Amino acid sequence: MSVVIRDDDPLLAPTFLFRFSAPLRRYDLTTEKLPTPLQLGEEYRLPNFAELEGRPAFAELRAAWGPRGLLLQLWVRGKRQSVWCRESRPEDSDGLQVLIDTRDTKSIHRAGRFQHSFYLLPQGSGRGFGEGAGVPMAIPRCRELPAPAPTGSLQVRSRQFDDGYQLDALVAASALTGWDPEQHARIGFSYLLRDRELGHQAFTIGDEFPVTSDPSLWGSLDLLKDGAT
């Protein structure tokens, strides 16, 4: 069997060849509770580096940091079908997987106690599976696990629309082993957004590479000192 490679077919995705970083603005919380309502302005929007490969974006993710943890706000639009989510099956669900390294270690290929994986689902828990869910999951091939996320340290709230949904989430500092923004002002970060109808969207490279198990493939976020309250 022969394989024909066209000149316009890259052997590697452009985002695989670079290390990407983005600024993350500060948003101070008074408690480890998800604000109601959560309002992160345009200045908190994270870039989608996967667009460099010509992949269309169907979602927008905004994020902020504070001593009490990370805030995330996601909008997914363009859907015609309902989401499918189960807290017991996060890997198979529609939703957002976030990968966080509190030490931004780019020299290792297997996760340790500072690397985390969380699934944030717009539905999948509660009566009739209608409530959002936050699920910590072990990273494949990890050398060491982070401390277990305490109950209530992953908080998710969602709103459903005719053409999509909004998801607000707090990953509290207590869920992040090694969280110390004063001493470590850059964190490793990536995300994979999965949707059975619309496909996948990623921060940099997608799951055609072992991004969910190899922290060296993650991007970085620089924790800015200014922000809003």
Order of alpha helices (4+ residues) and beta strands (2+ residues): beta-beta-beta-beta-beta-beta-beta-beta-beta-beta-beta
